[in-house]
Amino acid sequence: MSERPPAATIRTQLLIPIHFPDGSTTTARVFTFDGLVDGREHLALGLGDRALGAPPADPAAPTLVRLHSECLTGDVFGSYRCDCGPQLHESVQRISAASGFLLYLRQEGRGIGLYAKLDAYALQDAGLDTYEANVSLGYDPDERDYTAAAQMLHALGVSRVALLSNNPDKARQLRRHGVTVARQVPTGVYLSTANARYLRAKAGRGGHTLDITAAERPDDEVVSADEGREA
């Protein structure tokens, strides 16, 4: 059963040029919101034709959407301990090509915050996996709530999505809040020796659709496995 959350409204929107370290560029229409249930400063980035404010070419087709949880260490500093930075880059490129939205959600460390995430890293260095570390600190394995994401999509007029994600919980939560997830579109698998245990935990304990075996390589280079991806 789905239950539509309280309405949020668009607060501001403006164009921002985006530049990645590899030299790729795009332009995003960035939206802020009033009325989000968690009170956090989440952003929506309209990419491709959505950056121009153009309506979708096919109104019946699901909108390509990525829910991306903030990761300072991966998104900004390029840490190889996770796959967040490469996933963010891939998502911006693919959504820019197809037109849609990237929701940048202020939910660091699967919802436990930056300092606690770094505490969890220390516990992982001592042998725990990423979920066990959160629990050891007194948190749930994953504390993220996507109610605000559903509010943002409703405010943007998006009710049917192709969800760019390997995480089935995102789809479940969006459906619960009145967003139709027509299909999930997997991202690449960005594997290195620094994040192998982390990705295996996401696949084994978090149920993420990650084919770790297909991406394994015997070095530190990040590798993207493209099997099963949609253009």
MARBA-3410 file (N, C-alpha, C, O; in Angstrom, 1 decimal):
231
0.8,-1.2,0.0,0.0,0.0,0.0,0.9,1.2,0.0,1.8,1.3,0.8 ~ 0.5,2.2,-0.8,1.3,3.4,-0.9,0.6,4.6,-0.2,-0.7,4.6,-0.1 ~ 1.3,5.5,0.4,0.8,6.6,1.1,1.6,7.8,0.7,2.8,7.9,1.0 ~ 1.0,8.8,0.0,1.7,9.9,-0.5,2.0,10.8,0.7,1.2,11.1,1.5 ~ 3.3,11.3,0.8,3.7,12.1,1.9,3.2,13.5,1.8,2.6,13.9,0.8
3.3,14.3,2.9,2.9,15.7,2.8,3.6,16.4,1.6,4.7,16.1,1.2 ~ 2.9,17.4,1.0,3.4,18.1,-0.1,4.6,19.0,0.2,4.5,19.7,1.2 ~ 5.6,19.0,-0.6,6.7,19.9,-0.6,6.5,20.8,-1.8,5.8,20.5,-2.7 ~ 7.2,22.0,-1.7,7.1,22.9,-2.8,8.5,23.3,-3.3,9.5,23.3,-2.5 ~ 8.7,23.7,-4.5,10.0,24.2,-5.0,10.2,25.6,-4.5,9.3,26.5,-4.6
11.4,25.8,-3.9,11.7,27.0,-3.2,12.5,27.9,-4.2,12.1,29.1,-4.3 ~ 13.5,27.4,-4.8,14.3,28.2,-5.8,14.8,27.2,-6.9,14.8,26.0,-6.6 ~ 15.1,27.7,-8.0,15.8,27.0,-9.1,16.7,27.9,-9.8,16.4,29.0,-10.1 ~ 17.9,27.3,-10.2,18.9,28.1,-10.9,19.8,27.1,-11.7,19.9,26.0,-11.3 ~ 20.5,27.7,-12.7,21.4,26.9,-13.5,22.8,27.0,-12.9,23.3,28.0,-12.6
23.4,25.8,-12.8,24.8,25.7,-12.3,25.6,24.9,-13.3,25.3,23.7,-13.5 ~ 26.8,25.4,-13.8,27.6,24.5,-14.6,28.4,23.5,-13.7,28.8,23.9,-12.6 ~ 28.6,22.3,-14.2,29.3,21.3,-13.5,30.5,20.8,-14.2,30.4,20.7,-15.5 ~ 31.6,20.7,-13.5,32.9,20.3,-14.1,33.5,19.2,-13.3,33.7,19.4,-12.1 ~ 33.8,18.1,-13.9,34.4,16.9,-13.2,35.9,16.9,-13.5,36.4,17.5,-14.5
36.7,16.3,-12.6,38.2,16.3,-12.7,38.7,15.7,-14.1,39.8,16.0,-14.5 ~ 37.9,14.8,-14.7,38.3,14.2,-16.0,38.1,15.2,-17.1,38.4,14.8,-18.3 ~ 37.5,16.4,-16.8,37.3,17.3,-17.9,35.9,17.4,-18.4,35.5,18.3,-19.2 ~ 35.0,16.4,-18.1,33.7,16.4,-18.6,32.8,17.5,-17.9,33.1,17.8,-16.7 ~ 31.9,18.0,-18.6,31.1,19.1,-18.1,29.6,18.9,-18.5,29.3,18.2,-19.4
28.8,19.6,-17.7,27.4,19.6,-18.1,26.8,20.8,-17.3,27.5,21.5,-16.6 ~ 25.5,21.0,-17.5,24.8,22.1,-16.8,23.6,21.5,-16.1,22.9,20.7,-16.7 ~ 23.4,21.9,-14.8,22.3,21.3,-14.1,21.3,22.5,-13.7,21.8,23.6,-13.3 ~ 20.0,22.2,-13.7,19.1,23.1,-13.1,18.9,22.6,-11.6,18.3,21.5,-11.4 ~ 19.3,23.4,-10.7,19.3,22.9,-9.3,18.1,23.5,-8.6,17.8,24.7,-8.6
17.4,22.6,-7.9,16.1,22.9,-7.2,16.3,22.8,-5.7,16.9,21.8,-5.3 ~ 15.8,23.8,-5.0,15.7,23.6,-3.5,14.2,23.6,-3.2,13.4,23.9,-4.0 ~ 13.9,23.2,-1.9,12.5,22.9,-1.6,12.2,23.4,-0.2,13.0,23.6,0.7 ~ 10.9,23.7,0.0,10.3,24.0,1.3,9.4,22.8,1.6,8.8,22.2,0.7 ~ 9.3,22.5,2.9,8.3,21.5,3.4,8.8,20.1,3.4,8.0,19.2,3.6
10.1,19.8,3.3,10.6,18.5,3.3,10.5,18.0,4.8,10.8,18.7,5.7 ~ 10.1,16.7,4.9,9.7,16.2,6.3,10.9,16.1,7.2,10.7,16.2,8.4 ~ 12.1,15.9,6.7,13.3,15.8,7.6,14.0,17.1,7.8,14.9,17.1,8.6 ~ 13.6,18.2,7.2,14.2,19.5,7.4,15.6,19.6,6.9,16.2,20.6,7.2 ~ 16.0,18.7,6.1,17.4,18.8,5.5,17.4,19.5,4.2,16.4,19.7,3.5
18.6,20.0,3.8,18.8,20.8,2.6,19.1,19.9,1.4,20.3,20.0,0.9 ~ 18.2,19.0,1.0,18.4,18.2,-0.2,18.3,19.0,-1.4,17.6,20.0,-1.5 ~ 18.9,18.5,-2.5,18.9,19.2,-3.8,18.4,18.2,-4.9,18.7,17.0,-4.8 ~ 17.7,18.8,-5.9,17.4,18.0,-7.1,18.2,18.7,-8.2,18.1,19.9,-8.4 ~ 18.8,17.9,-9.1,19.5,18.4,-10.2,18.8,18.0,-11.5,18.8,16.8,-11.8
18.2,18.9,-12.2,17.6,18.6,-13.5,18.7,18.6,-14.5,19.4,19.6,-14.7 ~ 18.8,17.5,-15.3,19.9,17.3,-16.2,19.4,17.0,-17.6,18.3,16.6,-17.8 ~ 20.2,17.3,-18.6,19.8,17.1,-20.0,18.7,18.2,-20.3,18.8,19.3,-20.0 ~ 17.6,17.7,-21.0,16.5,18.7,-21.3,15.9,19.2,-20.1,15.3,20.3,-20.1 ~ 16.0,18.5,-18.9,15.4,19.0,-17.7,16.1,20.2,-17.2,15.6,21.0,-16.4
17.4,20.3,-17.5,18.2,21.5,-17.1,17.6,22.7,-17.9,17.7,23.9,-17.3 ~ 17.1,22.5,-19.1,16.6,23.6,-19.9,15.1,23.9,-19.5,14.6,24.9,-20.1 ~ 14.5,23.1,-18.7,13.1,23.3,-18.3,12.2,22.8,-19.4,11.0,23.1,-19.3 ~ 12.7,22.0,-20.3,11.9,21.4,-21.4,11.1,20.3,-20.9,11.5,19.5,-20.0 ~ 9.9,20.1,-21.4,9.1,18.9,-21.0,9.7,17.6,-21.6,10.4,17.7,-22.5
9.4,16.5,-21.0,9.9,15.2,-21.6,9.5,15.0,-23.0,8.3,15.3,-23.3 ~ 10.3,14.4,-23.8,10.0,14.1,-25.2,8.8,13.1,-25.3,8.0,13.3,-26.1 ~ 8.8,12.2,-24.4,7.7,11.2,-24.3,7.1,11.2,-22.9,7.7,10.6,-22.0 ~ 6.0,11.9,-22.7,5.4,12.1,-21.3,5.1,10.8,-20.7,5.0,10.7,-19.5 ~ 4.9,9.7,-21.5,4.5,8.4,-21.0,5.7,7.6,-20.5,5.5,6.7,-19.7
6.9,8.0,-20.9,8.1,7.2,-20.5,8.5,7.6,-19.1,8.3,8.7,-18.7 ~ 9.0,6.6,-18.3,9.5,6.9,-17.0,10.7,7.8,-17.0,11.5,7.7,-17.9 ~ 10.8,8.7,-16.0,11.9,9.6,-16.0,13.1,9.0,-15.3,13.0,8.4,-14.2 ~ 14.3,9.1,-15.9,15.5,8.5,-15.3,15.9,9.3,-14.1,16.1,10.5,-14.2 ~ 16.0,8.7,-12.9,16.2,9.3,-11.6,17.2,8.6,-10.8,17.2,7.3,-10.8
18.1,9.3,-10.2,19.1,8.7,-9.3,18.9,9.4,-7.9,18.9,10.6,-7.8 ~ 18.7,8.6,-6.9,18.8,9.0,-5.5,20.2,8.8,-5.0,20.6,7.7,-4.8 ~ 21.0,9.9,-4.8,22.4,9.8,-4.4,22.6,10.4,-3.1,22.4,11.5,-2.8 ~ 23.0,9.5,-2.1,23.2,10.0,-0.8,24.6,10.6,-0.7,25.6,10.1,-1.2 ~ 24.7,11.8,0.0,25.9,12.5,0.1,27.0,11.7,0.7,26.8,10.9,1.6
28.2,11.8,0.1,29.4,11.1,0.6,30.6,12.0,0.4,31.2,12.1,-0.7 ~ 30.9,12.8,1.4,32.0,13.8,1.3,33.3,13.1,0.9,34.0,13.6,0.0 ~ 33.6,12.0,1.5,34.9,11.3,1.3,35.0,10.8,-0.2,36.0,10.9,-0.8 ~ 33.9,10.3,-0.7,33.9,9.7,-2.1,33.6,10.7,-3.1,34.3,10.8,-4.1 ~ 32.6,11.6,-2.9,32.1,12.5,-3.9,33.1,13.7,-4.1,33.4,14.1,-5.2
33.7,14.1,-3.0,34.6,15.3,-3.0,36.1,14.9,-3.1,36.8,15.4,-3.9 ~ 36.5,14.0,-2.2,37.9,13.7,-2.0,38.3,12.5,-2.8,39.5,12.1,-2.9 ~ 37.4,11.8,-3.5,37.7,10.7,-4.4,38.2,9.5,-3.7,39.0,8.7,-4.2 ~ 37.7,9.2,-2.4,38.1,8.0,-1.7,37.7,6.8,-2.4,36.6,6.7,-3.0 ~ 38.6,5.8,-2.4,38.3,4.5,-3.0,37.7,3.5,-2.0,37.5,2.3,-2.3
37.4,4.0,-0.8,36.8,3.1,0.2,35.4,2.8,-0.1,34.8,1.8,0.5 ~ 34.8,3.5,-1.0,33.4,3.3,-1.4,33.3,3.5,-2.9,34.4,3.7,-3.6 ~ 32.1,3.3,-3.5,32.0,3.5,-4.9,31.1,4.8,-5.2,30.6,4.9,-6.3 ~ 31.0,5.7,-4.2,30.0,6.8,-4.3,30.5,7.8,-5.4,29.6,8.2,-6.2 ~ 31.7,8.2,-5.4,32.2,9.1,-6.4,32.0,8.7,-7.8,31.4,9.4,-8.6
32.5,7.5,-8.2,32.2,7.0,-9.5,30.8,6.9,-9.9,30.4,7.2,-11.0 ~ 29.9,6.5,-8.9,28.5,6.3,-9.2,27.9,7.7,-9.4,27.0,7.9,-10.3 ~ 28.3,8.7,-8.7,27.8,10.1,-8.9,28.2,10.6,-10.3,27.3,11.1,-11.0 ~ 29.4,10.4,-10.7,29.9,10.8,-12.0,29.1,10.1,-13.1,28.6,10.7,-14.0 ~ 29.0,8.8,-13.0,28.3,8.0,-14.0,26.8,8.5,-14.1,26.3,8.7,-15.2
26.2,8.7,-12.9,24.8,9.1,-12.9,24.6,10.5,-13.6,23.6,10.6,-14.4 ~ 25.5,11.4,-13.3,25.3,12.7,-14.0,25.5,12.6,-15.5,24.7,13.2,-16.2 ~ 26.4,11.8,-15.9,26.6,11.6,-17.4,25.4,10.9,-18.0,25.0,11.4,-19.1 ~ 24.9,9.9,-17.4,23.8,9.1,-18.0,22.5,9.9,-18.0,21.7,9.9,-19.0 ~ 22.3,10.6,-16.9,21.0,11.4,-16.8,21.1,12.6,-17.7,20.1,13.0,-18.3
22.3,13.2,-17.9,22.4,14.3,-18.8,22.1,13.9,-20.2,21.5,14.6,-21.0 ~ 22.5,12.6,-20.6,22.2,12.1,-21.9,20.8,11.8,-22.1,20.2,12.0,-23.2 ~ 20.1,11.2,-21.1,18.8,10.8,-21.3,17.7,11.8,-20.8,16.6,11.7,-21.2 ~ 18.1,12.8,-20.0,17.3,13.8,-19.4,16.5,13.2,-18.2,15.9,12.1,-18.3 ~ 16.7,13.8,-17.1,16.0,13.4,-15.8,16.5,14.1,-14.6,17.0,15.3,-14.8
16.5,13.5,-13.5,16.9,14.2,-12.2,17.8,13.3,-11.4,17.6,12.1,-11.3 ~ 18.8,14.0,-10.8,19.6,13.4,-9.7,19.2,14.1,-8.4,19.3,15.3,-8.4 ~ 18.8,13.4,-7.5,18.5,13.9,-6.1,19.7,13.7,-5.2,20.1,12.6,-5.0 ~ 20.3,14.8,-4.8,21.4,14.7,-3.9,21.0,14.9,-2.5,20.6,16.0,-2.1 ~ 21.0,13.8,-1.8,20.4,13.7,-0.4,21.4,13.8,0.7,22.4,13.1,0.6
21.2,14.6,1.6,22.1,14.9,2.7,22.0,13.8,3.8,21.5,14.1,4.9 ~ 22.4,12.6,3.4,22.3,11.4,4.3,23.7,10.7,4.4,23.8,9.5,4.0 ~ 24.7,11.4,4.8,26.0,10.9,4.9,26.1,9.6,5.7,25.4,9.5,6.8 ~ 26.9,8.7,5.3,27.1,7.5,6.0,25.9,6.6,6.2,25.7,6.0,7.3 ~ 25.1,6.5,5.2,23.8,5.8,5.2,22.9,6.3,6.4,22.2,5.6,7.1
23.0,7.6,6.5,22.1,8.3,7.5,22.7,8.6,8.9,22.0,9.1,9.7 ~ 24.0,8.2,9.1,24.5,8.3,10.5,25.3,9.5,10.7,25.7,9.9,11.8 ~ 25.7,10.2,9.6,26.5,11.4,9.7,28.0,11.2,9.4,28.4,10.1,9.4 ~ 28.7,12.3,9.2,30.1,12.2,8.7,31.0,11.7,9.8,31.7,10.7,9.6 ~ 30.9,12.2,11.0,31.8,11.8,12.1,31.6,10.3,12.4,32.5,9.5,12.6
30.3,9.9,12.5,30.0,8.5,12.8,30.4,7.6,11.7,30.9,6.5,12.0 ~ 30.4,8.1,10.5,30.8,7.3,9.3,32.3,7.0,9.5,32.8,5.9,9.3 ~ 33.1,8.0,9.9,34.5,7.9,10.0,34.8,6.9,11.2,35.8,6.2,11.2 ~ 34.0,7.0,12.3,34.1,6.1,13.4,33.9,4.7,12.9,34.6,3.7,13.3 ~ 32.9,4.5,12.0,32.6,3.2,11.4,33.8,2.7,10.6,34.0,1.5,10.5
34.4,3.6,9.9,35.6,3.2,9.1,36.7,2.6,10.0,37.3,1.6,9.7 ~ 36.9,3.2,11.2,37.9,2.7,12.1,37.5,1.3,12.5,38.3,0.4,12.7 ~ 36.2,1.0,12.8,35.7,-0.3,13.1,35.9,-1.3,12.0,36.2,-2.5,12.2 ~ 35.7,-0.8,10.8,35.9,-1.7,9.6,37.4,-2.1,9.5,37.7,-3.2,9.1 ~ 38.3,-1.1,9.8,39.7,-1.4,9.8,40.1,-2.5,10.8,41.0,-3.2,10.7
39.2,-2.6,11.9,39.4,-3.6,12.9,38.7,-4.9,12.6,38.8,-5.9,13.4 ~ 38.0,-5.0,11.4,37.5,-6.3,11.0,36.0,-6.4,10.8,35.5,-7.3,10.2 ~ 35.2,-5.3,11.2,33.8,-5.4,11.0,33.5,-5.0,9.5,34.3,-4.3,8.9 ~ 32.3,-5.4,9.0,31.9,-4.9,7.7,31.1,-3.6,7.9,30.9,-3.2,9.1 ~ 30.7,-3.0,6.8,30.1,-1.7,6.9,28.8,-1.7,7.7,28.5,-0.7,8.4
28.0,-2.7,7.6,26.8,-2.8,8.3,27.0,-3.1,9.8,26.4,-2.5,10.7 ~ 27.9,-4.1,10.1,28.3,-4.4,11.5,28.8,-3.2,12.2,28.5,-3.0,13.4 ~ 29.6,-2.4,11.5,30.2,-1.2,12.1,29.1,-0.2,12.6,29.2,0.4,13.7 ~ 28.1,0.0,11.7,27.0,0.9,12.1,26.3,0.4,13.3,26.0,1.2,14.2 ~ 26.0,-0.9,13.3,25.3,-1.5,14.5,26.1,-1.4,15.7,25.6,-1.1,16.8
27.4,-1.6,15.6,28.3,-1.5,16.8,28.3,-0.1,17.4,28.5,0.0,18.6 ~ 28.0,0.9,16.6,28.0,2.3,17.1,26.6,2.7,17.6,26.4,3.8,18.0 ~ 25.7,1.7,17.5,24.3,2.0,18.1,23.3,2.4,17.0,22.2,2.9,17.4 ~ 23.7,2.3,15.8,22.8,2.7,14.7,22.2,1.5,14.0,22.6,0.4,14.2 ~ 21.1,1.7,13.2,20.6,0.7,12.3,21.7,0.5,11.2,22.5,1.4,10.9
21.7,-0.7,10.5,22.6,-0.9,9.4,22.5,0.2,8.3,23.5,0.6,7.8 ~ 21.3,0.6,8.1,21.0,1.7,7.1,19.9,2.5,7.6,18.7,2.0,7.8 ~ 20.2,3.8,8.0,19.2,4.6,8.6,18.5,5.6,7.6,17.8,6.5,8.0 ~ 18.8,5.4,6.3,18.2,6.4,5.3,16.7,6.2,5.1,16.2,5.1,5.1 ~ 16.1,7.3,5.0,14.6,7.4,4.8,14.4,8.3,3.5,15.0,9.4,3.4
13.7,7.7,2.6,13.5,8.4,1.3,12.2,9.1,1.1,11.7,9.4,0.0 ~ 11.5,9.4,2.3,10.3,10.1,2.2,10.5,11.5,1.5,9.7,11.9,0.7 ~ 11.6,12.2,1.9,11.8,13.5,1.4,12.1,13.4,-0.1,11.7,14.3,-0.9 ~ 12.8,12.3,-0.6,13.0,12.1,-2.0,11.7,12.0,-2.8,11.5,12.6,-3.8 ~ 10.7,11.3,-2.2,9.4,11.2,-2.8,8.7,12.5,-2.9,8.1,12.9,-3.9
8.8,13.3,-1.8,8.3,14.6,-1.8,8.9,15.5,-2.9,8.2,16.2,-3.6 ~ 10.2,15.4,-3.1,10.9,16.2,-4.1,10.4,15.8,-5.5,10.1,16.7,-6.3 ~ 10.2,14.5,-5.8,9.8,14.0,-7.1,8.3,14.5,-7.3,8.0,15.0,-8.4 ~ 7.5,14.4,-6.3,6.1,14.9,-6.5,6.1,16.4,-6.8,5.3,16.8,-7.7 ~ 6.9,17.2,-6.1,7.0,18.6,-6.3,7.5,18.9,-7.7,7.1,19.9,-8.3
8.4,18.1,-8.3,8.9,18.2,-9.6,7.9,17.7,-10.7,8.2,17.9,-11.9 ~ 6.8,17.1,-10.3,5.9,16.6,-11.2,6.3,15.3,-11.8,5.8,14.9,-12.9 ~ 7.1,14.5,-11.1,7.6,13.2,-11.5,6.9,12.1,-10.7,7.2,12.1,-9.5 ~ 6.1,11.3,-11.3,5.4,10.3,-10.6,5.8,8.9,-11.0,5.4,7.9,-10.4 ~ 6.5,8.8,-12.1,6.9,7.4,-12.7,8.4,7.5,-13.1,8.7,8.4,-13.9
9.2,6.6,-12.5,10.6,6.7,-12.7,11.3,5.4,-13.2,10.7,4.4,-12.9 ~ 12.4,5.6,-13.9,13.4,4.5,-14.1,14.5,4.8,-13.1,15.2,5.8,-13.2 ~ 14.6,4.0,-12.1,15.5,4.3,-10.9,16.9,3.8,-11.2,17.1,2.6,-11.3 ~ 17.8,4.7,-11.3,19.3,4.4,-11.5,19.9,4.0,-10.2,20.4,4.9,-9.5 ~ 19.9,2.7,-9.8,20.3,2.3,-8.5,20.5,0.8,-8.5,19.8,0.1,-9.2
21.4,0.3,-7.6,21.5,-1.1,-7.4,20.8,-1.5,-6.0,20.9,-2.7,-5.6 ~ 20.2,-0.5,-5.4,19.7,-0.7,-4.0,18.2,-0.9,-4.1,17.4,0.1,-4.3 ~ 17.7,-2.1,-3.8,16.2,-2.4,-3.9,15.4,-1.6,-2.8,14.2,-1.3,-3.0 ~ 16.0,-1.2,-1.7,15.3,-0.5,-0.7,14.9,0.9,-1.2,13.8,1.4,-0.8 ~ 15.6,1.5,-2.1,15.2,2.8,-2.6,13.9,2.7,-3.4,13.0,3.5,-3.2
13.8,1.6,-4.2,12.6,1.4,-5.0,11.4,1.1,-4.0,10.3,1.6,-4.2 ~ 11.7,0.3,-3.0,10.6,-0.1,-2.1,10.0,1.2,-1.4,8.8,1.4,-1.3 ~ 10.9,2.1,-0.9,10.5,3.2,-0.2,9.8,4.2,-1.1,8.8,4.8,-0.8 ~ 10.3,4.4,-2.4,9.6,5.3,-3.3,8.2,4.8,-3.6,7.2,5.6,-3.6 ~ 8.0,3.5,-3.8,6.7,3.0,-4.1,5.8,3.2,-2.9,4.6,3.5,-3.1
6.3,3.0,-1.7,5.5,3.2,-0.5,5.0,4.6,-0.4,3.9,4.9,0.2 ~ 5.7,5.6,-1.0,5.3,7.0,-1.0,4.7,7.5,-2.3,4.8,8.7,-2.6 ~ 4.1,6.6,-3.0,3.3,7.0,-4.2,4.1,7.3,-5.5,3.5,7.9,-6.4 ~ 5.3,6.9,-5.6,6.1,7.0,-6.8,6.2,5.7,-7.5,6.6,4.7,-6.9 ~ 5.8,5.6,-8.7,5.9,4.4,-9.5,7.3,4.2,-10.0,7.8,5.0,-10.7
7.9,3.0,-9.6,9.2,2.7,-10.1,9.0,1.6,-11.2,8.8,0.5,-11.0 ~ 9.1,2.1,-12.5,8.8,1.3,-13.6,9.9,0.2,-13.8,9.6,-0.9,-14.1 ~ 11.1,0.6,-13.4,12.2,-0.4,-13.5,13.4,0.2,-12.7,13.5,1.4,-12.6 ~ 14.3,-0.7,-12.3,15.6,-0.3,-11.8,16.7,-0.5,-12.8,16.7,-1.5,-13.5 ~ 17.5,0.5,-13.0,18.6,0.5,-13.9,19.9,0.4,-13.1,20.2,1.4,-12.4
20.7,-0.6,-13.3,21.9,-0.8,-12.5,23.0,0.2,-12.9,23.1,0.5,-14.1 ~ 23.8,0.6,-11.9,25.0,1.4,-12.2,26.1,0.4,-12.5,25.9,-0.8,-12.3 ~ 27.3,0.9,-12.9,28.4,0.1,-13.0,28.9,-0.4,-11.6,28.4,0.1,-10.6 ~ 29.8,-1.3,-11.7,30.5,-1.9,-10.4,31.9,-1.3,-10.4,32.7,-1.6,-11.2 ~ 32.1,-0.5,-9.4,33.4,0.2,-9.3,34.2,-0.4,-8.2,34.1,0.0,-7.0
35.1,-1.4,-8.5,35.7,-2.2,-7.6,37.2,-1.9,-7.5,37.9,-1.8,-8.5 ~ 37.7,-1.8,-6.3,39.2,-1.8,-6.1,39.5,-2.6,-4.9,38.6,-3.0,-4.1 ~ 40.8,-2.8,-4.6,41.1,-3.6,-3.4,40.7,-2.8,-2.2,40.5,-3.4,-1.1 ~ 40.6,-1.5,-2.3,40.3,-0.7,-1.1,38.8,-0.8,-0.7,38.4,-0.6,0.4 ~ 37.9,-1.2,-1.7,36.5,-1.2,-1.4,35.9,-2.6,-1.6,34.6,-2.7,-1.5
36.7,-3.6,-1.8,36.1,-4.9,-2.1,35.2,-5.5,-1.0,34.2,-6.0,-1.3 ~ 35.7,-5.4,0.2,34.9,-5.8,1.4,33.6,-5.0,1.5,32.5,-5.6,1.8 ~ 33.7,-3.7,1.2,32.5,-2.9,1.3,31.5,-3.3,0.3,30.3,-3.4,0.6 ~ 31.9,-3.5,-1.0,31.0,-3.9,-2.0,30.4,-5.3,-1.8,29.2,-5.5,-2.1 ~ 31.2,-6.2,-1.3,30.7,-7.5,-1.0,29.6,-7.5,0.1,28.6,-8.2,0.0
29.8,-6.6,1.1,28.8,-6.4,2.1,27.6,-5.8,1.6,26.5,-6.3,1.9 ~ 27.7,-4.9,0.7,26.5,-4.3,0.1,25.7,-5.3,-0.7,24.5,-5.4,-0.6 ~ 26.4,-6.2,-1.4,25.7,-7.2,-2.2,25.2,-8.3,-1.3,24.0,-8.7,-1.5 ~ 26.0,-8.8,-0.4,25.6,-9.9,0.5,24.6,-9.6,1.6,23.7,-10.3,1.8 ~ 24.8,-8.4,2.2,23.9,-8.1,3.4,22.9,-7.0,3.0,21.8,-7.0,3.6
23.2,-6.1,2.1,22.3,-5.1,1.7,21.4,-5.4,0.5,20.5,-4.7,0.2 ~ 21.7,-6.5,-0.1,20.8,-7.0,-1.2,21.0,-6.1,-2.5,20.2,-6.2,-3.4 ~ 22.1,-5.4,-2.6,22.4,-4.6,-3.8,22.7,-5.5,-5.0,23.4,-6.5,-4.8 ~ 22.2,-5.1,-6.1,22.4,-5.9,-7.3,23.8,-5.6,-7.9,23.9,-4.9,-8.9 ~ 24.8,-6.1,-7.3,26.2,-5.9,-7.7,26.8,-7.3,-8.1,26.9,-8.2,-7.3
27.3,-7.4,-9.3,28.0,-8.6,-9.8,29.5,-8.4,-9.5,30.3,-8.0,-10.4 ~ 29.9,-8.7,-8.2,31.3,-8.4,-7.8,32.2,-9.3,-8.6,33.3,-8.9,-9.0 ~ 31.9,-10.6,-8.8,32.8,-11.5,-9.5,33.1,-11.0,-10.9,34.3,-11.1,-11.3 ~ 32.2,-10.4,-11.6,32.5,-10.0,-13.0,33.4,-8.8,-13.0,34.1,-8.6,-14.0 ~ 33.5,-8.1,-11.9,34.3,-6.9,-11.9,35.7,-7.1,-11.2,36.5,-6.2,-11.2
35.9,-8.2,-10.6,37.2,-8.4,-9.8,38.4,-8.4,-10.7,38.5,-8.9,-11.8 ~ 39.4,-7.6,-10.2,40.7,-7.5,-10.9,41.8,-7.5,-9.8,41.5,-7.1,-8.6 ~ 43.0,-8.0,-10.0,44.0,-8.2,-9.0,44.9,-6.9,-8.8,46.0,-7.0,-8.5 ~ 44.3,-5.7,-8.9,45.1,-4.5,-8.6,44.2,-3.4,-8.0,43.0,-3.7,-7.7 ~ 44.8,-2.3,-7.8,44.1,-1.2,-7.1,43.3,-0.3,-8.1,42.6,0.6,-7.6
43.3,-0.6,-9.4,42.7,0.3,-10.3,41.1,0.1,-10.2,40.7,-1.0,-10.2 ~ 40.4,1.2,-10.2,38.9,1.1,-10.2,38.5,0.6,-11.5,38.9,1.1,-12.6 ~ 37.6,-0.4,-11.5,37.1,-1.0,-12.7,35.6,-0.9,-12.8,34.9,-1.1,-11.7 ~ 35.0,-0.5,-13.9,33.6,-0.5,-14.1,33.1,-1.7,-14.9,33.6,-1.9,-16.0 ~ 32.3,-2.5,-14.3,31.7,-3.7,-15.0,30.4,-3.2,-15.6,29.5,-2.9,-14.8
30.2,-3.3,-16.9,29.0,-2.7,-17.5,27.9,-3.7,-17.8,26.9,-3.4,-18.4 ~ 28.1,-5.0,-17.5,27.1,-6.0,-17.8,25.8,-5.6,-17.2,25.7,-5.2,-16.0 ~ 24.8,-5.8,-18.0,23.4,-5.5,-17.5,23.0,-4.1,-17.5,21.8,-3.8,-17.1 ~ 23.8,-3.2,-17.9,23.4,-1.8,-17.9,22.6,-1.4,-19.1,22.7,-2.0,-20.1 ~ 21.7,-0.4,-18.9,20.9,0.1,-19.9,21.5,1.4,-20.4,22.1,2.2,-19.6
21.4,1.7,-21.7,21.9,3.0,-22.2,21.0,4.1,-21.8,21.3,5.2,-22.1
END
